[in-house]
Amino acid sequence: MFYRVRSVMSELNTREVGLRVLLARRRLNWRQGQLAEKAGISVMTVRRVERGIGRPDTATLTRIASALGVSFSSLVSTEGAVA
């Protein structure tokens, strides 16, 4: 599974993933700190993901997806990309 996720992340722009996280967080009307707390990660990590800086690992994206109540695949899917 790690290999599959890695290949998807290679294909998908990290800015796209960040935008999906940002939009999901805003739909919940949460601040970055609230997402960080619920996902058990730092606020700096949330900021980096949302800005598309670096490549977040699978565990981080899984925690973010779970906190946001969305599927992991909805964050990393190459189908239906946000423009």
TIPAVO-505918 format. One line per field, with one value per residue (C-alpha): x, y, z; residue in three letters; residue number from 1. Coordinates in steps of 0.2 Angstrom, whole numbers, padded with zeros to 4 digits. Layout:
residues N
x c(X / ...);
y c(Y / ...);
z c(Z / ...);
code c(ALA / ...);
pos c(NUM / ...);
***
This chain:
residues 83
x c(0000 / 0014 / 0021 / 0004 / 0001 / 0019 / 0015 / -0001 / 0008 / 0021 / 0007 / -0003 / 0003 / 0006 / -0002 / -0018 / -0018 / -0015 / -0030 / -0041 / -0036 / -0039 / -0056 / -0061 / -0055 / -0064 / -0081 / -0080 / -0076 / -0060 / -0044 / -0027 / -0025 / -0041 / -0036 / -0019 / -0026 / -0039 / -0026 / -0013 / 0000 / 0008 / 0000 / 0016 / 0013 / -0005 / 0002 / 0015 / 0002 / -0010 / 0003 / 0010 / 0027 / 0036 / 0027 / 0017 / 0019 / 0004 / 0002 / 0000 / -0012 / -0022 / -0023 / -0029 / -0042 / -0048 / -0049 / -0058 / -0071 / -0065 / -0057 / -0039 / -0042 / -0052 / -0037 / -0025 / -0036 / -0030 / -0048 / -0059 / -0044 / -0048 / -0043);
y c(0000 / 0012 / 0010 / 0014 / 0029 / 0035 / 0034 / 0043 / 0057 / 0058 / 0060 / 0073 / 0090 / 0093 / 0110 / 0101 / 0090 / 0106 / 0114 / 0099 / 0100 / 0118 / 0117 / 0103 / 0112 / 0128 / 0118 / 0113 / 0132 / 0126 / 0135 / 0127 / 0124 / 0115 / 0103 / 0101 / 0096 / 0084 / 0076 / 0075 / 0085 / 0102 / 0118 / 0120 / 0103 / 0109 / 0125 / 0116 / 0103 / 0117 / 0127 / 0112 / 0113 / 0096 / 0079 / 0074 / 0056 / 0043 / 0043 / 0062 / 0063 / 0048 / 0058 / 0074 / 0064 / 0056 / 0072 / 0081 / 0066 / 0063 / 0048 / 0047 / 0044 / 0060 / 0070 / 0061 / 0055 / 0061 / 0061 / 0076 / 0087 / 0105 / 0118);
z c(0000 / 0004 / -0014 / -0021 / -0010 / -0015 / -0033 / -0031 / -0022 / -0036 / -0048 / -0038 / -0035 / -0016 / -0018 / -0024 / -0008 / 0002 / -0006 / -0002 / 0016 / 0017 / 0009 / 0020 / 0036 / 0031 / 0028 / 0046 / 0051 / 0060 / 0062 / 0058 / 0077 / 0079 / 0065 / 0072 / 0089 / 0082 / 0071 / 0084 / 0074 / 0075 / 0068 / 0058 / 0050 / 0045 / 0038 / 0028 / 0021 / 0016 / 0007 / -0002 / 0006 / 0005 / 0004 / 0019 / 0023 / 0023 / 0042 / 0042 / 0028 / 0036 / 0053 / 0044 / 0034 / 0049 / 0059 / 0045 / 0043 / 0025 / 0016 / 0013 / -0005 / -0006 / -0002 / -0014 / -0028 / -0045 / -0051 / -0049 / -0046 / -0039 / -0052);
code c(MET / PHE / TYR / ARG / VAL / ARG / SER / VAL / MET / SER / GLU / LEU / ASN / THR / ARG / GLU / VAL / GLY / LEU / ARG / VAL / LEU / LEU / ALA / ARG / ARG / ARG / LEU / ASN / TRP / ARG / GLN / GLY / GLN / LEU / ALA / GLU / LYS / ALA / GLY / ILE / SER / VAL / MET / THR / VAL / ARG / ARG / VAL / GLU / ARG / GLY / ILE / GLY / ARG / PRO / ASP / THR / ALA / THR / LEU / THR / ARG / ILE / ALA / SER / ALA / LEU / GLY / VAL / SER / PHE / SER / SER / LEU / VAL / SER / THR / GLU / GLY / ALA / VAL / ALA);
pos c(1 / 2 / 3 / 4 / 5 / 6 / 7 / 8 / 9 / 10 / 11 / 12 / 13 / 14 / 15 / 16 / 17 / 18 / 19 / 20 / 21 / 22 / 23 / 24 / 25 / 26 / 27 / 28 / 29 / 30 / 31 / 32 / 33 / 34 / 35 / 36 / 37 / 38 / 39 / 40 / 41 / 42 / 43 / 44 / 45 / 46 / 47 / 48 / 49 / 50 / 51 / 52 / 53 / 54 / 55 / 56 / 57 / 58 / 59 / 60 / 61 / 62 / 63 / 64 / 65 / 66 / 67 / 68 / 69 / 70 / 71 / 72 / 73 / 74 / 75 / 76 / 77 / 78 / 79 / 80 / 81 / 82 / 83);
***
